[in-house]
């Protein structure tokens, strides 16, 4: 399955595991540019509780490269038009 290309001026965000359950979506597009630090705030506005329930313990990739969400005072990463962001919560198997 290929990821749909975002509309001009947007980036794609992919949700996996509990992020999919929380949002009810596998994929959506958001306006670009957006700082990685602000992404959590934007998602929290859309999906109340996602910061604590999902993002606080998830990995994030931009264009398949793992990135750390910067703390205040650290250099921020800017998500650009056409980028692909993935929210990857921990998974367990049994």
Phi and psi in degrees as a GROMACS rama.xvg file:
@    title "Ramachandran Plot"
@    xaxis  label "Phi"
@    yaxis  label "Psi"
@TYPE xy
-95.3758  151.258  UNK-2
-80.2193  133.251  UNK-3
-64.7058  143.16  UNK-4
-72.6201  135.194  UNK-5
-71.5871  157.405  UNK-6
-64.034  157.665  UNK-7
-53.7021  138.402  UNK-8
81.4337  11.2498  UNK-9
-129.242  167.254  UNK-10
-127.023  163.207  UNK-11
-99.9438  139.145  UNK-12
-122.768  128.366  UNK-13
-106.177  137.114  UNK-14
-113.764  138.051  UNK-15
-127.023  154.839  UNK-16
50.1924  -124.377  UNK-17
-65.8748  -22.7587  UNK-18
-65.3578  -38.3117  UNK-19
-65.5902  -44.7841  UNK-20
-62.1247  -39.6096  UNK-21
-68.7018  -42.8977  UNK-22
-88.7587  -23.1226  UNK-23
76.1395  14.5295  UNK-24
-134.341  153.619  UNK-25
-95.6968  -30.0934  UNK-26
-154.532  148.563  UNK-27
-156.388  167.358  UNK-28
-112.815  142.64  UNK-29
-128.509  154.063  UNK-30
-65.4133  141.154  UNK-31
-116.676  156.044  UNK-32
-78.2849  159.194  UNK-33
-149.55  134.585  UNK-34
-73.8263  146.372  UNK-35
-61.1734  -36.1117  UNK-36
-63.0913  -34.4604  UNK-37
-81.5622  -16.6816  UNK-38
-55.7563  -43.522  UNK-39
-59.6663  -39.2524  UNK-40
-65.882  -42.1023  UNK-41
-63.1399  -44.3773  UNK-42
-68.1594  -35.9269  UNK-43
-63.5404  -37.0372  UNK-44
-62.7827  -37.8608  UNK-45
-80.3432  -38.4852  UNK-46
-131.841  85.8135  UNK-47
-51.8433  129.331  UNK-48
92.7086  -3.96981  UNK-49
-68.0955  -31.4347  UNK-50
-60.7979  -49.83  UNK-51
-77.1008  -41.7981  UNK-52
-76.4856  -25.7943  UNK-53
-132.656  -56.2769  UNK-54
-64.5821  -31.6872  UNK-55
-61.3017  -19.375  UNK-56
-131.315  21.1261  UNK-57
-104.15  156.335  UNK-58
-91.4928  153.388  UNK-59
-129.118  137.107  UNK-60
-122.114  150.024  UNK-61
-124.575  120.422  UNK-62
51.0077  45.6926  UNK-63
72.503  4.89746  UNK-64
-105.196  128.505  UNK-65
-66.3403  138.618  UNK-66
-132.87  150.286  UNK-67
-94.8071  137.712  UNK-68
-74.081  120.279  UNK-69
-69.6444  145.747  UNK-70
-82.2112  165.825  UNK-71
-54.6595  136.857  UNK-72
91.1063  -17.5907  UNK-73
-89.9322  155.151  UNK-74
-60.5585  137.013  UNK-75
-94.8205  158.589  UNK-76
-103.774  135.641  UNK-77
-102.522  124.074  UNK-78
-82.477  124.922  UNK-79
-104.993  165.413  UNK-80
-52.602  132.211  UNK-81
86.8223  -10.0512  UNK-82
-67.1288  159.111  UNK-83
-120.558  117.912  UNK-84
-107.579  138.698  UNK-85
-125.501  136.29  UNK-86
-104.586  116.245  UNK-87
-123.074  95.4133  UNK-88
-69.1938  160.271  UNK-89
-64.1592  147.274  UNK-90
-121.755  153.537  UNK-91
-127.087  156.316  UNK-92
-132.915  158.764  UNK-93
